[in-house]
Amino acid sequence: MNAIIYALYNEYHMPALLSVNSTFPFEHCEIIGNAESNGIPLKFATSARFYDWRKILIDYPNTDWAEILPLSQDLILEMRDCETAVFRMMDRNSEDVAGAWGYNFRKMVYYRHLRYWNHIITNRKFDCFLSLNIPHEIIDFIIFCLCKKRGI
């Protein structure tokens, strides 16, 4: 099974992940956690790619965007409800109105995340999206919406 795992990768999460793995063995996982959790050795799955959510909040360092699939107009239109919700979530990234992200910056960040995760999900057949909680942040909500759209 290929899985995207969000905020569910710490030592105290291992019993649950190992239990899932015993019934549905993991092959590849995309794991979004933090620097501390991503230092934990992989105890399941054949392969995994780790992300520190703080480092990918705005961009994906060392990504060759020429290799990432472009967004289609159809996908952008199909994801407009997601876009609206994500723009509201972006309000939480500033302490006051003066420090709020501008419209063009929000659009750039949203499209980067949408493009990156659409590419990842398109190029590898994922079976599930496991999250510690209800998607409510920029990254996990975009992933959730893409997965939902594809029946994952």
N, C-alpha and C positions, 0 to 999 in steps of 0.2 A: 504494500500500500504506500502511495506517495502522499505526504501530508504537509500542510503549512501549519506551523505551531506558533502561536502568538502569546507571549507573556506566560508561558506554561512550562518554563524550563529552569527550574532550580532544584536543588537536592530534595526538597520536600515535595516536589511534583513527581519525582522519579517513580514512586510506587504506582501512581495512576498511569503514567506513560508506559511503564513496563507491563502493567496489566493489559492495557490496550494492545501493546505489541505482542503479547502472548496469544491473543485471539486473532488480531489482524497485523501480521508482521510488517513493520515499516521497511521500505526499501530506501526511498530518498525523502528527506525533510528539509524544508526551508524554515529555519527557526529564528524568530524575531524575539530577542530578549534584551539584555543589557551586558555591559562589559563583564560583570561578575558572573552572571549566569552562563554566558558564552564561554567561560573558562572551564566549565564542567565537561569532563570527557564524555564523548558520545557512548552511551550504554546500550543503544539500540540503533537500528537502521544501518544500511550498508553505506550510505553517504548522507552528508548534510552540508548545508551552507548556513552560516550564522550571521546575524545582523544585530548590531547594537542600535536600538530604536533612536537613541539620541543622535547618532551619527547619520542616520538616514531621514531625519525629520524633514529636511529641505531638499536633499540631493543624495545621490548614490555615488560616493567617491570611487574613483578608479573604474567607472563604468564607461565602456566604449559605446556611446549612443548610436554610432553608425551600425552596430550589430543588433540593436534593439528594434523590434518591429515598430513601424510608425502606427499612429492611431488612425483609425478610419472615421470618417464623418458619421457613419452609422453607429459605431460604438459610442462616440461622443454624445450623440443624440439619445441613445438608449440609456446612458448613464447620467442624464441631466438631473434626475432626482437625487442621485448620489452626490453630484457636484454641489447642489444647493445645500444639502446637509453638511457636507465637508466644509463649505465656506463658512457656515455658522460655527462649526467646531474650531475653525481657525481663530475665532474671536478669543478663545482661551489662551492663545499664545502671546497675548499682550496684557499688561497690567492696567492699561487705560486706553482711551480712544486715541490719544496722541501717538501711542506706540503700536497701534494696530497695523497689521499687514495691509498694504494697499491692494486694490483689486487686481492689478496686473501681476503683482507678486503672488497673490493667492492662486490666480489662474495658472501661472507657471509651475508652482509647487504641485497643484492638483494634477495637471497634465503629466508632470514627471512621474508621480506615483502611479497614475492610471496607466501610462505607457509602460513603465517598468514591470508592474505586476501583471498586466495583460500579456506581456511577452513571456514572463516566467510561467504563468498558468497555461498559455497557449502551447509552449514548447515542451511541457512535461505533463503527462496525464495525472492530475491530482485527484485523489479520492475523497479527501476531507480537509476541512479547516478547523483546527482545534484552537480554542481561545480560552483563556482563564476567565473571561467575563464577556458581557454583552459588548460587541464592537461599539466604541464610543470615541475613538481617537482617529486622527486623519488616516494613518496607514491601515489600521485594522478594519476600519469601516470601508475603505476602498477595496481591500482584499475580499471582505465579506460580500460586498455588492457584486464584484466580478464572479465570485464563486456561486452566489445565488443565481445570477444570470445564466450560469452554465450548468446549474443543477448539481453542484458539488455540495 
